């Protein structure tokens, strides 16, 4: 009986550890994406649908 409880606790700890790791990776990706979005407008002009398209290159 004691052995079975120990196995269950170890299995739950393993599943919980993996879940915590995956949640941490997802959180970091959201933070990294937010940081890049906050930083990007300062480096390049905003991309919008109302911007004029560049003229096609002329004949050679």
PEWO-V964739 format. One record per backbone hydrogen bond with DSSP energy under -0.5 kcal/mol. CO is the residue of the C=O (numbers start at 0). NH is the residue of the N-H. If there is no record, write none. Layout:
{{CO	NH} {CO	NH}}
//
This chain:
{{0	4} {1	5} {2	6} {3	7} {4	8} {5	9} {6	10} {7	11} {8	12} {9	13} {10	14} {11	15} {12	16} {13	17} {14	18} {15	19} {16	20} {17	21} {18	22} {19	23} {20	24} {21	25} {22	26} {23	27} {24	28} {25	29} {26	30} {27	31} {28	32} {29	33} {30	34} {31	35} {32	36} {33	37} {34	38} {35	39} {36	40} {38	41} {39	42} {39	43} {45	47} {47	50}}
//
